[in-house]
């Protein structure tokens, strides 16, 4: 939604012009591509969950066979569980690659919109007195746009890199084929399997990236698209001192923004 508001600000202003039509079409293409990636990722998550559930059932059966001293049957179930885990991991990597594609599209869109918005503000400020209030307001707006686009760009690039790394780990990891293989390290595991083990036992790494790319980036985006006038009106409304004309002005301002 913040990207949509920024795109409206950066879009060509001439109604019905060819540039505006291309801008609108490009926005629809980006939206459709992101929705398609999210839909494919959701389907991949559902499919991988089915295989992981089958792997859990097979491992539970193997445990029961071990308890009954039926080692041969237990090994068969364990092999079946390993196969389901590998297949589930490959399907999970599809979801992660879809996430990477969607994030990169959003990054490209934010970067393009941010640059065009900043250029539009700079163009408007060329004929304004450098000591005027309009110049100060324009510089603050340009700073907000650049800060918003830059922060979202960096945070989503980091999120994309993490998702891509996780996807490659799921594809190329090797599950232990030897019951004597050490859990943490050993020659029987490749580097991707070791990375997976480290991620499983270091959840704060993934959660920190999610924290920066989701709630923190959203707060920065909201700050970048909220004017001082709106903040003052909202603050007055919270204190209960907003009269009827000001309340009407607030509704118009929010709707306009």
Secondary structure as the mmCIF struct_conf table of DSSP 4:
data_model
#
loop_
_struct_conf.conf_type_id
_struct_conf.id
_struct_conf.beg_label_comp_id
_struct_conf.beg_label_asym_id
_struct_conf.beg_label_seq_id
_struct_conf.end_label_comp_id
_struct_conf.end_label_asym_id
_struct_conf.end_label_seq_id
HELX_RH_AL_P HELX_RH_AL_P1 UNK A 2 UNK A 10
BEND BEND1 UNK A 11 UNK A 11
BEND BEND2 UNK A 14 UNK A 14
TURN_TY1_P TURN_TY1_P1 UNK A 15 UNK A 16
HELX_RH_AL_P HELX_RH_AL_P2 UNK A 18 UNK A 67
TURN_TY1_P TURN_TY1_P2 UNK A 68 UNK A 69
HELX_RH_AL_P HELX_RH_AL_P3 UNK A 71 UNK A 125
TURN_TY1_P TURN_TY1_P3 UNK A 126 UNK A 127
BEND BEND3 UNK A 128 UNK A 128
TURN_TY1_P TURN_TY1_P4 UNK A 130 UNK A 131
BEND BEND4 UNK A 132 UNK A 132
HELX_RH_AL_P HELX_RH_AL_P4 UNK A 133 UNK A 172
TURN_TY1_P TURN_TY1_P5 UNK A 179 UNK A 180
BEND BEND5 UNK A 181 UNK A 181
BEND BEND6 UNK A 183 UNK A 184
TURN_TY1_P TURN_TY1_P6 UNK A 187 UNK A 188
BEND BEND7 UNK A 189 UNK A 189
HELX_RH_AL_P HELX_RH_AL_P5 UNK A 191 UNK A 201
HELX_RH_AL_P HELX_RH_AL_P6 UNK A 203 UNK A 211
HELX_RH_PI_P HELX_RH_PI_P1 UNK A 212 UNK A 216
HELX_RH_AL_P HELX_RH_AL_P7 UNK A 217 UNK A 224
TURN_TY1_P TURN_TY1_P7 UNK A 225 UNK A 225
HELX_RH_AL_P HELX_RH_AL_P8 UNK A 228 UNK A 238
TURN_TY1_P TURN_TY1_P8 UNK A 239 UNK A 240
HELX_RH_AL_P HELX_RH_AL_P9 UNK A 244 UNK A 256
#
